[in-house]
């Protein structure tokens, strides 16, 4: 429902019964927007990143599934994500 009904844009996104307001999230956030995602297109996912206060955007040249299990996933997603986690943790 999150993407299909555009819950974020409508202000209806809830987690554990509470409305999520991305503009109020002050923690470092990583937004991953794979360039060949046909399951969650960039136009659907990018607006979330635009609203977060402390965001880093990673754009692996992969698809939705390929960014996790593809042969380029370790270099294009896993390693950059691990580096981001280490930086955000300090």
Secondary structure, DSSP 8 states (H G I E B T S, - for coil): -TTTTTHHHHT--EETTEE--GGG--SEEEEE--TT-SSS-HHHHHHHHHH-SEEEEE--SS-TTHHHHSTTHIIIIIHHHHHHHHHHH-
